[in-house]
Amino acid sequence: MSGDADKPAQAEAANGPSSGVESSPPRKRRGARRVLLNICHLAALAALLLTVDAAVVSEKVQPFYGWIQDTPVEHVGAYVVGVVNRLDMACRRFAFRLPLFSEEARARENLRLRIEESRPTHLVLTTDRRCVFGRIAAAEQARWVIVPMQADESLPSSLRPEDISHAHTIQYPPIQLFAQDVRFLVGFPAHKPYLLYPYLIAAEVPFDQVYAAWGILSRLREEFAKTFGPVFVSHPEGAAYVCLFGSEEEYLRRAIEREDVDLERSIGFYSQTEDCLYVYDRTQSFARKSIEQDLVRVAELAKAGTSGRDEDVDSFVAGLRSAALAALRSDIVITLRHEGTHQLAYRHGVHSAEAFEHLWLIEGLAQYCETTPFGETIAPRLALLRKAAADGELIPWQDLVDAPARTGFGTLDERVGLAYAQSWLLVRVLMRPANREGFFNYIRKVQTMGPADLGMARSMLLERETGHPFLEIVQEARAEL
């Protein structure tokens, strides 16, 4: 009996308990699960600490920032800020490229028609030897009647065959608009869209001004690729965006809305997030209105205080007006080249997506490319530097190079212009043939910086990568003055 009674117990021991309750997991599995949970907890804690560190560094939250300033903790935080900026930009641009919704798809067809209508069909040489862009408005007995598409009050509203010396038909490639192109143009419903490869332009100005801007940017693009091609990281596909405003008032409204920086006194800017260059027609600016008011007062005073003929006064004032307008148009060219350089530098990775460049490099490079050819002497800028050097008011070169980009030049108040000028001179010196390869090594290094590199002063990094002592570079710049 006792032997038989033991059999169920033995069977239960062999086959496990007969109840419906499952056995607990093996000890090894419980240990692995515990280790995994601990790793997850530590990772979450590390992510939280990195986030807090990045926030403190980005916003300079006191007193915490004072505790970590110039320590490895600050450098790690700055690196995290850069990575977050890059990811944020990548996510925004990815969303911009998502397939179009049905309403956006319908908008694309409308935009194609608008681009087609905005294109001049002919380039005409008039009998008085002026080049005019226009579209055929009518045909009279197989002869063209062309409507000009440019702002020239001296031109008639239409050009008839007797006004035309020669006419050339303009051929265009097929219009292709990607999702991001549609979303860009939809944001400017009052602007005319122009597709002039490799630029997609939304403009409130006549076609001749659009074409002139395209020409300036295209020449800049060719020269930039020729000069800085060795440090290109990427060759982006798709059009680069440009927005041309017809008035300063509308430009400022858009600028203040779209950028979280002070642009109230700007005459143009480049938005890295949108990959768009914004500029306005300086001849329709508040400065132009002020100039006209001054010229009226000059004319009145001159006519009241001289016995000369009024015609002579009017001629003199007309000369002043012409010179002022030429200066304003020159401002447009310089702004397009300056902001266009920012666009090219970020599109091709000459500047890093993390924005680890200090402001002297970003702004110095853009100013270097303002002239044709690059790096030509800019007399007013050099005069400003020479006066500051003579007065002992130059910003210390090491302070200029080591100042992080996020602090900006705005903290310098009235010396902002001097900071820009010194940045231009420094880049100009570094772009000399004897220094160029070392300078390119520095740019390549900044493109791939890690947390440890952020702890090194940029003046020391510049010295290491160029192979020239920083003092020698400064002395070379001073020799210009």
Number of C-alpha atoms within 10 A of each C-alpha: 5 6 6 8 9 10 11 10 12 11 12 12 11 9 9 11 13 10 7 6 7 9 8 7 8 8 8 9 10 12 11 11 11 12 12 12 12 12 12 12 12 12 12 12 12 12 12 12 13 18 16 13 24 23 17 20 25 18 10 14 12 10 9 12 18 13 11 16 13 13 10 14 19 23 23 20 23 24 24 22 22 19 16 15 16 17 14 13 17 14 12 13 15 11 12 18 15 11 12 17 10 9 8 15 14 11 17 22 13 12 22 19 13 14 15 17 14 18 19 21 19 20 18 23 17 18 13 9 12 11 15 22 22 24 22 16 12 14 12 9 6 7 12 19 20 27 21 25 19 17 12 12 7 6 13 11 12 18 21 17 17 11 17 20 13 14 19 11 11 11 9 12 8 8 12 10 17 15 17 20 19 20 17 20 22 17 10 14 11 11 18 21 25 24 22 18 14 15 17 22 27 25 22 20 18 16 21 19 17 21 16 12 18 21 13 16 23 18 12 24 18 11 16 17 15 10 12 13 13 13 18 17 17 11 9 11 8 15 18 20 22 26 24 22 22 20 18 21 14 11 23 20 12 13 23 13 11 13 13 8 9 10 16 11 7 13 20 21 20 22 16 14 15 16 19 21 23 23 26 25 20 21 20 15 18 13 14 16 12 10 16 15 11 12 17 13 12 15 18 14 12 18 17 11 9 10 8 11 9 15 10 12 18 17 12 15 18 14 12 14 16 12 12 17 16 13 14 19 15 13 16 20 17 18 23 27 26 25 25 27 26 25 25 22 22 19 21 18 18 24 24 21 19 21 21 22 21 19 23 25 20 21 20 21 24 26 27 25 24 22 17 12 10 18 19 12 12 15 9 10 16 17 13 16 23 17 13 15 14 10 9 9 13 17 16 11 18 15 12 20 22 17 17 18 16 13 12 13 20 11 9 13 8 10 15 15 15 19 24 20 22 25 25 25 28 23 23 22 21 19 20 12 9 10 16 16 17 20 22 19 18 19 20 20 15 23 20 11 15 16 16 11 15 19 16 13 16 22 18 15 18 22 19 15 18 21 15 14 14 18 13 11 19 16 11 15 18 15 8 11 16
